[in-house]
Amino acid sequence: MHLTSALVAATLAGLAVAKLVSVDVSNDKGALLFDPNDIVASVGDVVQFTFYPMNHSVVQSDFATPCVPSNGGFFSGFHAVAAGTSDDDAPKFFIEVVDTKPIWFYCAQAGHCKAGMVGVINKPSDPTKDLDAFKKLAANVTLGAAAPTVVGAGSLSVTGSATSLTASGAATANATSSAGASSTTSAGSRTASSSSSSSTGAAQTHSPKAQIVMGAGALALAILA
């Protein structure tokens, strides 16, 4: 059964959850951007990341350490999307906003974070910690962007199937780097393989977690404790 934005939105409406917030990961020209990249969401909203060409990911970070995964944060995995892929067939990654704390994120593909492919959900009121400041920090990183070793803390829909990612699959800060990494399924979670590694660590952070499960013709949404 295919997981679509319309189905998710309809289910959220039925469950009286606030709304579905859509974010494009790149565009049909392969631009290095999230659109929108400065997002306002309420507690209970579900953020949907839809992947476009070429090969991108979404990784939760911390403001002080852009391009480095947050310990326990979310990671979508890398998704190579061919030109001309329809919106319905594009991979999608979902998280639920569980509080109003800022959620910083980036693409871990080589060079993308440093080039400004970053974003934030619910930026702080402090003007010194806005998206522009985060971009400047990212532009000054000396190491390549890192990706966690495990895909998790969200829900992934790829080529018509929904994969639930549990809290046990949350991203860790013992990171492996990006370029062209692939994902495989193992013991109920998805793991990412890559060619190089980084020893950079990160402080523990809050993690928005959601599980979207297909079953019996219906879509169920449950918060993971």
N, C-alpha and C positions, 0 to 999 in steps of 0.2 A: 504494500500500500504506500502510495506516495505522500510524503509530508509536505504540505504546501503552506505558504503564508496565509492564504484564505482560510484553510482548515484550522491553523493555529489561532488566527484572529477570531474565528467563530467559536472555537472552544473557550478561549479566554473570555469572550463575551458571556458565554453560558455559565462560566464559573465566576462571573462578576469580578474578574481580574482587570485592573485598570486599562492597559492597552499594550499593543505590540508596537515596539519602536524598531524601525528598519534602518540598517546601516549597510551601505555598499562597501565591500572590500575591493578597492580599485574600481575600474569601469571597463567598458568594452574596448578601450584603447590601451589598457594596461597601465594606467597612471598610478603613481605611488601615492595613494591617498585613501582615507576613509571618508565617506560622504553620507551623513554629516560626520564631522570629527569632534564637535563640541556639543554634547548631548545632554538634555535635561530629561530625567526619568523619575517617576515616583516609585515608592516601595510597592512591590507587586508587579510592576511592569516587566515584560519580557523583551529583551533586546535580541533582535535577529540580525546576524551578520551573514550577508549573502556574498559569495566569492565570485569574482570575475577574473579574466585573464590578467597576468599569466599564472604565477605560482605565489600564493600568499598565505599568511596565517594571522591569527589574532592571539596575542599573549598578554596576560595581565602583568602590570609592572607597578613600581612605586615612583612617586614624583622625583625623589632624590636620585634614583638609579634607573633612568630610562634605558631601554634596550637590554634590560636584565629582567628575567622572570621573577615575579613575586613568589616567595615560598608559600605554597598552598594555593596559588592563584590559578586562573583558568588558562587553558591552551587548546586551541581548535585543531591543531595539526596543520600540516601543509597541504594545500589543495591546488594542483595544477589544472587549470581550467582552459579548455580549448576555445579559440575565437569562435563566435557564433553560438555558443551554448545558451540555451534559453533560460529565462529566469526560473522556470519551474524545475529545470534539470540542474541548475547551479547548486553546488554544495552550500549548506546553511548550518550555522552554529548558533545555538540559543543559550542565553543566560538569563536568570531572573535577578532583578535588583532587590536585595534583601534589606538594605538600609540606605541612608542618604549620604554615606561617606563617598568621597571621590573614588572613581575607578579609572585608573590610568591604563592604557593599553598601547600596543605597537605591533607591527609586522616584523617577524624574526627572520624573514628572508634576507640574505646577505646585502647589506647596504641600504635597505629600505627604511629602517628606523632612523638612521643617521641622516637620510635624505628627507625626513619629515613625515614619514608614514606612521603617525601616532594619533592618539585621540584620548578623550576623557568623557566619562559619564559623571555628571554632577560635580563640576569643578568647584573648588573651595571659593569662598568670598574674598580671600586674601589675593589682591591683584598681583602680588609677586609670585603667586603659584597658579597662574592661568595657563592656557594651552600654549601661548607663545613662549612663555618661560620654559615649559616642558620641551618644546621643539628646540629651543636654544641649547638646553642641556643635552638633548639627543644629538644635536649636530656636533657637539664637542666630545662625544665618547671616543675613546682611543681604541677600544676593542670592537670587534664585529658584534652585531646583535646575536643574542643567544636564544635558544628555544629549550623548553623543558624536555625531559626524557619521556614523559607520559602525557598523553592527551587526556584531559579530564575537566571536572567541575563545570559541566554544561551538557548540552545535548546536541548531537551531530546528525544531520540528515545528508546522505550522499547517494546520488543516483537512484533515488526512489526508495531508499530504506532508511529507517530511523535507528540510530544507535544511541542508547542511553549511556551516559558517562557518570559513574557514581563518585561520591566523595573520595573513595579509596583511589580513584584515578586522578586526583588533584595534581596539578603541576608542581614540580619541585625545582629548587634553584640550582641543583647540580645539572647544569645545562649542557646541551649539545647544540652545535650551530646548525645553520639553516640549509644551505643551498640544495634544493631538490630533495629534501628528506621525504621519506614515504612512511605510511602508517600501516600497521598490521594489527589484527585483532588477536588478543591473547587473554584468556581467563576473564572475559567479560569487560576488559578495558582495551583501549587502543594505545599502542606504543609507537613512538616515532624513532626512525633510524636516521643517522646522518654521518657525515664524513669527518667532522672535527669537533673539538670540545672546548669548554671554557670552565674555569674553576671559580668563577665569580659567584658569590653568595648574595642572599637578600634577606631582609628581615621578614618575620612572619606578618602576614596581612590578612584582612578579612577577605573572604571569597564569596562572590555571588554564586549560588549553586542552584541548578534546576534539573529536573529530569522530565523529559517528555517521552511518553511511552504510547506506542500504537497498540491497540488490542480491541477485539470484538467490534470493529468498525468505529471505534471512538478514540479520541485523544485525551489522555489523562495527564494532568500537570501536578507534580508533587515536589515540594521543597525537600531537599536533602538536609538532614540535621548535621 
